[in-house]
C-alpha cells in the first residue's frame, strides 16, 4: 500500500529574509518539501506599502505582520477582508490613510491601462479601410455596418476620435476591385489546367433562390489540389434546366472554363440538374 501514499507537505517561503537566508536548511522556520504551489502576490498590494509587512505566501494563504502592533494576520490572496478588519478594530485612526492609499493605487492602475490603450502608433487611413473591409467580408456583415453609430463608437473607442472610417460607397468600390482581381487570378490559373471538376447546388433563403458553383483541380506542375469558389448567383423564376443552364453558362464564361475541360460534375439527384448535364453530354457525344 506504500506505493499509493504520496507526500502532501507544503513548502513555506520566508519573504522577509534575503535569498541566501531562505535557503538555509538550519533555519527551523524554513520547511523543505518537493511539492510546492505558490500563488501570485495579492491584488491589494497597497496594504503592504506601509501597513503590513508580507511574511510568506502559501498556496492561496497570505501571512503578514502588522507594522503598528507586530501582530501576525493571515488572509487570502483573493480577499483583503482580514487585513482591513484588523486595521479597523485595532488601528481605526489609520482607515483614512488606507482609503487614500487604495485610491492612489487605483488611479495609478487606471492611468497605466489608458496608456496601453491610447499610446499606440498612428493607424493610416488605408489600413483602417482594409481592416474594416476584411471584417465585413469575413463575418458576412452588411456593407452598411461601417456607417452604424455603434460600430463607429467601437472603433474610435479602441483607437482615437481622429480615426477616419470608410463610407459604404468606398467599401463597394473596394469589393468590386478585389472581385475583379480574384476573377483575373483564378481565370489565369484555370487556363493552365487541362482538366477541372465543378460542383453546383441550388438553395432558397427568404423566398429567393441562389446557385452556388465551385471548381476543383490538381495542378499538373506540383500535383497540389486546389479548390475555389466560382460564384453564388441569384436564380429568378422556376428551377428549370433552362434557367440553370443560363446561370451556369454565364459563370463558366466569366472564368473562361471550356466545356471540354470539365471532366466531372458533382450535383444532387435533382432532375433539373441531371437533365442539363445530360444534354451537355449528348451534345459532345454527337460531335
C-alpha positions in Angstrom: 0.0 0.0 0.0 3.0 2.3 0.4 3.1 2.9 -3.4 -0.4 4.6 -3.1 0.8 7.1 -0.5 2.1 10.5 -1.6 3.6 13.3 0.3 1.4 16.4 0.7 3.7 18.6 2.7 4.0 22.2 1.5 6.9 24.5 1.4 6.7 27.8 3.3 9.0 30.5 2.0 10.0 33.4 4.1 9.6 36.6 2.1 11.0 38.9 4.7 14.6 37.5 4.5 17.3 37.5 1.9 17.5 34.7 -0.6 20.7 33.3 1.0 18.9 33.0 4.3 15.8 31.5 2.7 17.9 28.6 1.5 19.5 27.9 4.9 18.3 24.4 6.0 19.4 25.1 9.6 16.7 27.7 9.9 13.7 26.0 11.6 11.2 28.4 10.1 12.0 27.1 6.6 10.3 23.8 5.9 11.7 22.0 2.9 9.5 19.9 0.6 9.3 18.7 -3.0 5.7 19.7 -3.5 5.1 23.4 -3.6 2.5 25.6 -5.2 2.9 29.4 -4.8 0.1 31.8 -5.7 0.8 35.2 -7.2 1.1 38.2 -4.9 -2.4 39.5 -3.7 -4.1 42.3 -5.7 -4.3 44.5 -2.6 -0.6 45.5 -2.7 -1.4 49.0 -1.4 -1.7 47.5 2.2 1.9 46.2 2.1 3.5 49.6 1.5 3.2 51.0 5.0 0.6 49.0 6.9 1.8 45.4 6.7 5.0 43.6 6.0 4.5 40.5 3.9 5.8 37.4 5.5 5.0 34.4 3.3 2.6 33.1 0.6 1.5 29.5 0.9 -0.8 28.5 -2.0 -3.7 31.0 -1.6 -2.9 31.9 2.0 -1.1 35.1 2.8 0.6 35.9 6.2 1.7 39.4 7.1 2.9 41.3 10.1 1.1 44.5 11.1 3.7 47.3 11.2 1.8 49.1 14.0 1.4 46.3 16.6 3.5 43.4 15.2 0.5 41.1 15.2 0.6 38.3 12.6 -2.5 38.4 10.4 -3.5 35.7 7.9 -5.7 36.0 4.9 -6.4 35.0 1.3 -4.7 36.3 -1.9 -8.2 36.9 -3.2 -9.6 38.9 -0.3 -8.3 41.8 1.8 -11.1 41.3 4.4 -8.9 40.0 7.3 -6.3 42.7 6.9 -8.8 45.5 6.7 -10.7 44.2 9.7 -7.6 44.2 11.8 -6.8 47.8 11.0 -10.4 48.8 11.6 -10.5 47.1 15.0 -7.1 47.9 16.3 -6.0 51.0 14.4 -9.2 52.7 13.4 -7.5 56.0 13.1 -5.5 54.7 10.1 -8.6 53.9 8.0 -8.4 57.3 6.2 -4.8 56.6 5.2 -5.8 53.1 4.0 -8.5 54.6 1.8 -6.1 57.2 0.4 -3.6 54.5 -0.4 -6.2 52.4 -2.2 -7.4 55.4 -4.3 -3.9 56.2 -5.2 -3.2 52.7 -6.3 -6.4 52.6 -8.3 -5.6 55.8 -10.1 -2.1 54.5 -11.0 -3.6 51.3 -12.4 -6.2 53.2 -14.4 -3.5 55.6 -15.8 -1.4 52.6 -16.8 -4.3 50.9 -18.6 -5.2 54.1 -20.5 -1.6 54.5 -21.6 -1.6 50.9 -23.0 -4.8 51.6 -25.0 -4.1 55.1 -26.3 -0.3 55.2 -26.6 -0.4 53.3 -29.9 1.2 54.2 -33.2 -1.0 56.1 -35.6 -3.0 54.0 -38.0 -3.2 55.0 -41.6 -6.5 55.6 -43.4 -5.8 52.7 -45.9 -5.1 50.3 -43.0 -8.3 51.2 -41.3 -10.2 50.6 -44.6 -8.6 47.2 -45.1 -9.3 46.1 -41.6 -13.0 47.2 -41.7 -13.4 45.7 -45.2 -11.9 42.3 -44.1 -14.1 42.2 -41.0 -17.3 42.8 -43.0 -16.4 40.3 -45.7 -15.2 37.5 -43.4 -18.1 37.9 -41.0 -20.6 38.4 -43.9 -21.9 41.6 -42.5 -23.8 44.2 -44.5 -21.7 46.9 -46.1 -23.7 49.5 -44.3 -22.1 48.2 -41.0 -19.3 50.8 -41.4 -21.9 53.6 -41.1 -23.6 52.3 -38.0 -23.1 54.7 -35.0 -22.4 51.8 -32.6 -19.7 50.5 -34.9 -18.1 53.9 -35.2 -18.1 54.3 -31.4 -16.4 50.8 -31.1 -13.6 51.6 -33.4 -12.9 55.1 -32.2 -13.2 54.0 -28.6 -10.5 51.4 -29.1 -8.3 53.8 -31.1 -9.0 57.5 -31.1 -11.6 60.0 -32.2 -9.4 61.2 -35.1 -9.7 57.8 -36.9 -11.5 58.2 -40.3 -13.8 55.3 -41.0 -14.6 54.4 -44.7 -18.1 55.0 -46.1 -20.2 52.3 -47.7 -19.5 53.6 -51.2 -15.8 53.2 -50.6 -16.3 49.6 -49.5 -18.5 48.9 -52.5 -15.7 50.2 -54.8 -13.1 48.1 -52.9 -15.3 45.0 -53.2 -15.6 45.3 -56.9 -11.9 45.9 -57.3 -11.0 42.9 -55.3 -13.5 40.7 -57.1 -12.2 41.6 -60.5 -8.6 40.8 -59.3 -9.9 37.5 -57.9 -11.5 36.6 -61.3 -8.4 37.5 -63.2 -6.2 35.5 -60.9 -8.4 32.4 -61.0 -9.1 32.6 -64.7 -5.4 32.6 -65.4 -4.9 29.7 -63.1 -7.6 27.6 -64.7 -6.3 28.3 -68.2 -3.1 26.5 -67.3 -5.0 23.3 -66.3 -6.1 20.6 -68.8 -8.9 19.2 -66.6 -11.2 20.5 -63.9 -14.1 19.3 -61.8 -17.1 21.5 -60.9 -19.9 21.3 -58.4 -23.2 23.1 -58.4 -26.2 23.4 -56.0 -29.3 25.4 -55.6 -31.0 26.5 -52.3 -33.6 29.1 -51.2 -33.5 31.7 -48.5 -36.1 34.3 -47.7 -38.1 33.3 -50.8 -35.1 33.9 -53.0 -33.1 31.2 -54.9 -29.4 31.0 -55.3 -27.0 28.8 -57.3 -23.5 28.1 -55.9 -20.7 26.8 -58.0 -17.1 25.7 -57.1 -14.1 24.4 -59.1 -11.5 21.8 -58.2 -8.4 20.6 -59.9 -4.9 19.1 -59.4 -2.1 21.3 -60.6 -0.2 19.5 -63.3 3.2 21.0 -62.2 3.3 20.2 -58.5 0.3 17.8 -58.1 -1.2 20.0 -55.5 -5.0 20.0 -55.1 -6.9 23.3 -55.3 -10.5 24.3 -54.6 -12.0 27.7 -55.5 -15.4 29.3 -55.2 -16.6 30.4 -58.7 -19.9 32.2 -57.8 -23.1 32.5 -55.9 -25.8 33.8 -58.2 -29.5 34.6 -58.0 -31.8 32.4 -60.0 -35.1 34.1 -60.9 -38.1 32.1 -61.9 -38.6 28.3 -61.7 -35.7 26.0 -61.3 -35.9 24.6 -64.8 -32.9 23.1 -66.5 -33.0 26.1 -69.0 -32.7 28.6 -66.1 -29.9 26.5 -64.5 -28.2 26.3 -67.9 -28.3 30.1 -68.3 -26.7 30.8 -64.9 -24.0 28.1 -65.2 -23.0 29.2 -68.7 -22.6 32.8 -67.5 -20.3 31.6 -64.7 -18.2 29.4 -66.9 -17.9 32.2 -69.5 -16.7 34.6 -66.7 -13.9 32.3 -65.8 -13.3 31.1 -69.4 -13.9 27.5 -68.5 -14.3 25.5 -71.7 -16.7 22.6 -71.6 -14.0 20.2 -72.8 -12.1 20.8 -69.6 -14.9 19.7 -67.3 -14.3 16.0 -66.7 -16.6 15.6 -63.7 -19.7 17.4 -62.3 -21.0 16.9 -58.7 -24.6 17.8 -58.0 -27.5 16.4 -56.1 -30.1 14.0 -57.6 -32.5 16.7 -58.7 -33.9 16.0 -62.2 -33.3 19.6 -63.4 -29.6 19.3 -62.8 -29.5 15.9 -64.3 -31.3 17.0 -67.5 -29.0 20.0 -68.0 -25.7 18.0 -67.7 -27.2 15.1 -69.7 -27.9 17.5 -72.6 -24.4 18.8 -72.4 -23.1 15.2 -72.6 -25.2 14.3 -75.6 -24.0 17.4 -77.4 -20.4 16.3 -77.2 -21.2 12.6 -77.9 -22.8 13.6 -81.2 -19.7 15.7 -82.1 
